[in-house]
Amino acid sequence: MTKILRLVLGDQLNSQHSWFAAPNSSVTYLMLEMRQETDYVTHHIQKVVGFFLSMRQFAQELQAQGHQFIYLTLDDPQNQQSLPAQVQALVRKEGFTRFEYLLPDEYRLDQQLQACCADLDIPCQAFDTEHFLSDREYLTNFFKGKKTFLMESFYREMRRKYQVLMEGNQPLTGQWNYDQDNRQALKDKSLILAPRLHPKQAGPIVDLLDRCGVSTVGTIDTEAFVWPTSRKESLELLDHFCEHLLVHFGSYQDALTTWDPYLFHSRLSFSLNCKLISPLEVVQTVEAYWSRRQDQIGIAQVEGFIRQILGWREYMRGIYWAKMPDFAQLNYFGHDRKLPDWFWTGNTKMNCLSQSIQQSLDLAYAHHIQRLMVTGNFALLAGIHPDEVDRWYLGIYIDAIEWVEITNTRGMSQFADGGIVGTKPYVSSANYIKKQGNYCSTCAYQADKKTGEGSCPFNSLYWHFHARNRDLLEKNPRIGMVYRTWDKMGNQQAILAQAEAYLLDLENL
């Protein structure tokens, strides 16, 4: 008699998958809460809770539909805490004749499962997760023979393939990209609405983590964990975004402000990354809503959002599978400094960093400009080792899974890949941060000052970064003007000396 064991990982909660079309008495699904996963990096407490709550609810809902599940909690005496050990133990104990799994999105798990299958004496097979809009090799094949992987080209191809914001083979309005319209600073506080939250009890899982000695960072309200942990809640959040936030999303997606942590961002990344909802249904829902409200919502708002899902998210996954495992070792600038301790406390006098880090510790969330142009910008200017930066980003954010985290961090943010993801390092002086919001208005440092007491560290570090990396960057066509400006500056030595002083005292900034 055929007896199949099917593994479902914690980020594979796709109830719409063909596996679950109907219960099958010969199939048992396996889900595991494992120290292997809680401990490979120090995670935010809300991240671990979010995954465990989502996994438990997913299993309960499918069990109610008649599917058979083996679900081992973190403290279950039968839990081996290791994926291969658990699969092998269950195959031996329960007499399964076949093992199947969904293709994992992390390289380490992909390798682990391949090795696990090689050690099993029964047939094994991997299946697609039926989630992404492109397969693992799509981007590699699309850019075959090209030295650079230009996201815009890939994005346009995906628009054509799925006929999103298109008229035949051409974009609606004749324009593909409205990025230039997506960079406004928010001036009107009255536009901000209360976020759509899904409060629920987290105490039992927090107690479980405490009993098991799992190390975490950040804080959590055990009485009101607010992230969506089911497909139903995720779809409610998507509807809320369309109804209340889409109208301003594009304009203010890059805005920085102390007024509100979420602004007009959808907060759907956790739901997407653990597959409670699919990128195609998100994109199609947003496009359909906009098509009914074109008189109220400009195309720049919807295109800016769709570009993040249909373009950037799929592109980053493609980069991951094209370049791993070597990508995880790249360090183009040879940076070697340690991440300052205040990245784990928020205790720095630099207000932009204090606000962004404290928000991350409190909410397990920061939007893409806080990650790229505040925390990431500082880490790159200060020469922090990419491994240090990777561990921080992978641990602190609820939506951080390596395939999306490392490509954004080591690639886009830190330029450690030397230009695979980004065409230039995304660094700035204080001027950009000041222009995008109100962080600088209450900072101990002066955004307009390059040297001397109270000068913003971003300013001198910006020029120090370019000066020390001139051999690596000067020929980049997007950076030439920076060096022409630098060569005309008369106070170079004072700026470099100021930067050196800050670099020697990073812990006290």
C-alpha positions in Angstrom: 0.0 0.0 0.0 1.3 3.4 -0.9 1.9 5.6 2.1 3.2 9.1 1.3 4.8 11.6 3.7 4.7 15.2 2.4 6.7 17.9 4.0 5.4 21.5 4.3 7.9 24.1 5.5 6.9 27.2 7.6 7.1 29.5 4.6 5.0 27.2 2.3 1.5 27.9 3.7 -0.2 27.9 0.3 -3.6 26.4 0.9 -4.4 26.9 -2.8 -1.7 24.5 -3.8 -2.9 21.5 -5.9 -1.7 19.2 -3.1 -4.7 20.3 -1.1 -7.4 20.1 -3.7 -8.9 17.1 -1.9 -8.0 14.9 1.1 -6.1 11.7 0.2 -6.1 8.9 2.7 -2.7 7.7 1.5 -1.0 11.1 2.2 0.1 12.5 5.5 1.5 16.1 5.8 4.4 16.9 8.1 5.0 20.3 9.7 7.7 21.0 12.2 8.7 23.7 14.7 12.4 23.2 14.9 15.4 24.5 16.8 17.2 24.2 13.5 15.1 27.1 12.3 14.8 29.1 15.4 18.5 29.1 16.0 20.4 29.5 12.7 20.2 33.2 13.3 18.9 35.3 16.3 15.3 36.2 15.2 13.0 38.8 16.3 10.5 37.4 18.8 7.6 38.6 16.6 9.1 36.7 13.6 9.2 33.4 15.4 5.7 33.9 16.9 4.4 35.0 13.5 5.6 31.8 11.8 4.5 29.5 14.5 1.0 31.0 14.7 0.6 30.9 10.9 1.9 27.3 10.7 -0.5 26.1 13.5 -3.5 27.9 12.0 -2.7 26.5 8.5 -2.4 22.9 9.8 -5.6 23.2 11.8 -7.6 24.6 8.8 -6.4 21.8 6.5 -7.1 19.2 9.1 -10.6 20.5 9.4 -10.9 19.8 5.6 -9.9 16.2 6.1 -6.2 16.3 5.4 -4.0 14.1 7.7 -1.2 16.0 9.5 1.7 15.2 11.8 2.4 18.6 13.5 5.3 18.6 16.0 5.5 21.6 18.3 8.9 22.9 19.5 8.5 21.0 22.8 7.1 17.8 21.5 9.2 14.8 22.9 9.2 13.2 19.5 10.7 16.4 17.9 14.2 15.7 16.6 14.8 19.5 16.0 16.5 18.6 12.8 14.8 18.2 9.4 16.7 15.2 8.1 16.6 13.4 11.4 12.8 13.9 11.7 12.0 12.7 8.2 14.2 9.6 8.6 12.7 8.8 12.0 9.1 9.1 10.8 9.8 7.1 7.6 11.2 4.2 9.7 8.6 4.4 12.5 5.4 4.9 10.3 6.5 2.8 7.3 6.1 5.5 4.7 6.8 4.3 1.1 7.4 7.7 -0.5 8.6 11.1 0.6 7.6 14.3 -1.2 8.4 18.0 -0.5 7.8 21.4 -1.9 10.9 23.1 -3.3 12.4 25.3 -0.6 13.2 28.9 -1.2 16.5 28.9 0.8 19.6 27.3 -0.6 20.6 25.7 2.8 17.3 23.9 3.0 17.4 22.9 -0.7 20.8 21.3 -0.1 19.7 19.7 3.2 16.6 18.1 1.6 18.5 16.8 -1.4 21.0 15.2 1.0 18.1 13.8 3.1 16.5 12.2 0.1 19.8 10.6 -0.9 19.9 8.9 2.5 16.4 7.6 2.3 15.6 4.1 0.9 12.3 5.2 -0.6 11.4 7.2 -3.7 11.5 11.0 -3.2 10.2 13.8 -5.3 10.2 17.6 -5.1 7.2 19.8 -6.3 6.9 23.4 -7.2 5.3 25.6 -4.6 2.9 27.1 -7.2 3.5 30.5 -5.8 6.1 32.5 -7.8 5.5 34.0 -11.2 8.8 32.8 -12.6 10.7 29.5 -11.8 14.1 29.4 -10.3 16.0 29.4 -13.6 13.8 32.0 -15.5 15.9 35.0 -14.8 19.2 33.1 -15.5 17.8 32.1 -18.9 16.3 35.5 -19.6 19.7 37.2 -19.1 21.8 34.5 -20.7 25.0 35.9 -22.2 24.5 39.3 -20.4 27.0 40.7 -17.9 24.4 42.7 -16.0 20.9 41.7 -15.0 18.8 44.9 -15.5 15.7 44.7 -13.4 13.7 47.0 -15.7 14.1 44.6 -18.6 12.9 41.7 -16.5 10.0 43.8 -15.1 8.8 44.7 -18.6 8.9 41.1 -19.6 6.8 40.1 -16.6 4.3 42.8 -17.4 4.0 41.4 -20.9 3.8 37.8 -19.8 1.0 38.4 -17.3 -0.6 41.3 -19.2 -0.5 43.7 -16.2 -1.2 47.4 -16.9 -0.8 46.6 -20.6 -2.6 47.3 -23.9 -1.4 44.4 -26.0 2.4 44.5 -26.0 2.6 48.1 -24.8 2.1 49.7 -21.4 -1.0 51.7 -20.6 -0.3 55.4 -21.2 2.8 54.5 -23.1 5.1 54.7 -20.0 6.5 51.7 -18.2 7.8 53.1 -15.0 6.7 56.0 -12.8 9.6 55.8 -10.3 10.3 59.5 -10.6 6.8 60.2 -9.2 7.4 57.8 -6.2 9.8 59.9 -4.2 7.8 62.6 -2.4 8.3 63.5 1.2 5.1 63.5 3.3 4.1 67.0 4.4 0.4 66.4 5.4 0.0 64.4 8.6 -3.7 64.3 8.1 -3.4 61.8 5.2 -2.2 59.1 7.6 -4.8 56.5 8.7 -4.8 54.0 11.4 -3.4 50.6 10.2 -5.5 47.5 9.7 -4.3 45.2 12.5 -5.2 41.6 13.4 -4.6 41.4 17.2 -4.4 38.0 18.7 -2.9 36.2 21.7 0.8 35.3 21.5 1.4 34.5 25.2 1.4 30.6 24.8 4.1 30.7 22.1 6.2 33.3 23.9 6.0 31.0 27.0 7.0 28.1 24.8 10.1 29.9 23.5 11.1 30.9 27.0 10.8 27.3 28.3 12.8 26.0 25.4 15.5 28.7 25.8 15.2 30.1 22.3 17.2 33.4 22.0 15.4 36.3 20.4 15.6 40.0 19.9 12.9 42.8 20.0 9.7 43.1 21.9 6.2 41.8 21.6 2.7 42.5 23.0 1.6 39.1 24.0 -2.0 40.2 24.3 -2.1 41.8 20.8 0.1 40.3 18.2 -1.0 42.3 15.2 0.3 40.6 12.1 -2.0 38.5 9.8 -1.4 34.8 10.3 -4.0 33.3 8.0 -5.1 33.6 4.4 -8.4 35.3 5.5 -6.6 38.0 7.4 -4.1 38.5 4.6 -6.8 39.0 2.1 -8.5 41.5 4.5 -5.2 43.4 4.7 -5.0 43.4 0.9 -8.5 44.8 0.7 -7.6 47.5 3.3 -4.6 48.5 1.2 -6.6 48.9 -1.9 -9.5 50.8 -0.2 -7.4 53.2 1.9 -3.7 53.2 1.1 -3.2 52.7 -2.6 -4.3 56.2 -3.4 -1.1 57.6 -1.8 1.2 54.6 -1.9 3.3 55.6 -5.0 3.8 59.2 -4.0 5.0 58.5 -0.5 6.5 55.0 -0.7 10.0 56.6 -0.1 8.9 59.0 2.6 10.6 59.0 6.0 8.8 60.3 9.0 8.4 60.0 12.8 4.6 60.4 12.5 3.8 56.8 11.6 5.8 53.6 11.0 3.6 52.1 8.3 2.4 55.2 6.2 0.8 53.8 3.0 2.7 50.6 2.8 0.6 47.4 2.4 2.4 45.3 5.2 1.7 42.3 3.0 5.3 41.1 2.8 5.0 38.5 5.6 1.8 37.1 4.1 3.5 36.9 0.7 6.7 35.4 1.9 5.1 32.6 3.8 2.7 32.1 0.9 -0.6 32.8 2.6 -1.4 34.8 -0.5 0.1 34.7 -4.0 1.8 37.6 -5.8 -0.4 37.2 -8.8 -3.6 37.6 -6.8 -2.1 40.6 -5.1 -1.2 42.2 -8.4 -4.5 41.4 -10.1 -6.5 42.6 -7.1 -4.7 45.9 -7.0 -4.9 46.4 -10.8 -8.6 45.5 -10.8 -9.3 47.9 -7.9 -7.4 50.7 -9.7 -9.2 50.1 -13.0 -12.5 50.9 -11.2 -11.1 54.0 -9.5 -8.9 55.6 -12.2 -10.7 58.9 -11.7 -9.5 58.9 -8.0 -6.1 57.0 -8.2 -3.3 57.9 -10.5 -1.4 55.2 -12.4 1.9 56.2 -10.6 0.4 54.9 -7.4 -0.5 51.4 -8.7 2.5 51.0 -11.0 4.8 51.8 -8.1 3.3 49.0 -6.0 3.0 46.4 -8.8 6.7 47.1 -9.7 7.6 46.0 -6.2 5.8 42.6 -6.5 5.8 41.7 -10.1 9.3 43.2 -10.8 11.5 43.5 -7.8 10.4 40.5 -5.7 10.6 38.1 -8.6 13.8 39.6 -9.8 15.5 39.2 -6.4 14.4 35.5 -6.2 15.9 35.0 -9.7 19.2 36.6 -8.6 19.3 34.4 -5.5 19.0 31.1 -7.5 21.4 32.4 -10.2 24.2 33.3 -7.8 24.0 31.2 -4.7 25.9 29.9 -2.9 28.8 32.2 -3.9 26.6 35.3 -3.5 26.7 34.8 0.3 30.4 35.2 0.4 30.7 38.4 -1.8 32.4 41.4 -0.2 33.4 43.8 -3.0 34.8 46.5 -0.8 36.5 44.1 1.7 34.6 45.7 4.6 35.5 44.2 8.0 34.0 46.4 10.8 31.7 45.0 13.4 28.1 46.2 13.6 27.8 48.8 16.4 26.0 47.4 19.5 23.4 50.1 19.2 21.9 48.3 16.2 20.4 46.0 18.8 19.2 48.7 21.1 18.5 51.9 19.1 20.6 53.9 21.5 22.4 56.3 19.1 22.2 60.1 18.9 21.6 59.9 15.1 17.8 60.3 15.1 17.2 58.6 11.7 19.0 55.5 12.9 17.5 55.6 16.3 14.0 55.9 14.9 14.4 53.2 12.3 16.2 50.7 14.6 13.8 51.2 17.6 10.9 50.8 15.2 12.4 47.6 13.9 12.9 46.3 17.5 9.4 47.2 18.5 7.5 46.1 15.3 9.8 43.7 13.4 9.1 46.1 10.5 10.7 48.9 8.6 9.8 49.9 5.0 12.3 49.7 2.2 13.8 53.2 2.4 14.4 52.9 6.1 16.2 49.6 5.4 18.1 50.8 2.3 18.8 54.5 2.9 19.1 54.7 6.7 20.3 51.5 8.3 21.8 50.0 5.1 23.3 53.4 4.0 25.1 53.8 7.3 26.4 50.2 7.4 27.9 50.6 3.9 29.4 54.1 4.6 30.9 52.8 7.9 32.4 49.7 6.2 30.5 47.0 8.2 31.2 43.5 7.2 28.4 42.2 5.0 28.1 39.1 7.2 27.2 41.3 10.1 24.7 43.2 8.1 23.1 40.1 6.7 22.6 38.5 10.1 21.0 41.7 11.5 18.5 42.0 8.6 17.7 38.3 8.5 17.0 38.2 12.1 15.2 41.5 12.9 12.4 41.6 10.2 9.3 39.5 10.2 9.4 39.1 6.4 13.1 38.2 6.2 13.8 34.9 4.5 17.2 34.5 3.0 16.2 34.5 -0.7 14.8 38.0 -0.4 16.9 39.3 2.5 20.4 38.5 1.2 19.8 39.8 -2.3 18.5 43.1 -1.0 21.1 43.4 1.8 24.3 42.1 0.4 23.3 43.1 -3.1 21.2 46.3 -3.3 22.0 47.7 0.1 25.7 46.9 0.6 26.9 46.6 -3.0 29.0 43.6 -1.8 28.2 41.9 -5.1 30.0 44.6 -7.0 27.0 45.5 -9.2 25.0 42.3 -9.9 21.8 43.8 -8.4 22.4 47.5 -8.3 24.2 49.6 -10.9 25.8 51.7 -8.2 26.1 51.8 -4.4 23.0 53.3 -2.8 24.7 55.7 -0.4 23.9 59.3 0.5 24.9 62.1 2.7 22.4 63.6 5.2 20.8 65.7 2.5 18.8 62.8 1.1 17.5 61.8 4.5 16.6 65.4 5.3 14.8 65.8 2.0 12.7 62.6 2.5 11.3 63.4 5.9 11.5 64.9 9.4 14.2 62.8 11.1 16.8 65.5 10.9 14.7 68.2 12.5 15.1 66.7 16.0 18.5 65.2 15.7 21.5 65.9 17.9 23.6 66.2 14.7 23.3 69.0 12.1 22.4 67.7 8.6 24.0 70.7 6.9 27.3 70.4 8.6 30.2 68.2 7.3 32.9 68.7 9.9 33.3 69.8 13.5 31.2 69.3 16.6 27.6 68.3 15.8 28.3 67.5 12.1 26.2 64.7 10.8 28.2 61.5 10.5 26.5 60.7 7.2 28.2 63.7 5.5 31.9 63.0 6.2 31.4 59.2 6.0 29.8 59.7 2.5 32.9 61.4 1.1 35.3 59.0 3.0 33.5 56.1 1.4 34.0 57.4 -2.1 37.6 58.5 -1.4 38.7 55.2 -0.1 37.0 53.2 -2.8 37.9 55.4 -5.7 39.8 52.7 -7.6 36.7 50.5 -7.5 34.1 53.1 -8.3 35.5 55.9 -10.4 34.8 54.3 -13.7 31.2 53.7 -12.9 29.3 56.0 -15.3 26.7 56.8 -12.6 29.3 58.0 -10.1 31.6 60.2 -12.2 29.9 63.5 -11.0 30.6 62.5 -7.3 34.3 62.4 -8.0 34.3 65.6 -10.0 32.6 67.3 -7.1 35.0 65.8 -4.6 38.1 67.0 -6.6 36.8 70.6 -6.4 36.3 70.5 -2.7 38.9 72.5 -0.7 38.4 70.9 2.7 39.1 67.3 1.8 41.5 66.6 4.6 39.2 68.0 7.3 36.3 65.9 6.0 38.4 62.7 5.9 39.7 63.4 9.4 36.2 63.9 10.7 35.1 60.6 9.1 38.1 58.8 10.6 37.2 60.1 14.0 33.7 58.8 13.7 34.9 55.5 12.4 37.1 55.1 15.5 34.2 55.7 17.8 31.2 54.1 16.1 29.8 52.8 19.4 29.3 56.3 20.7 27.7 58.0 17.7 
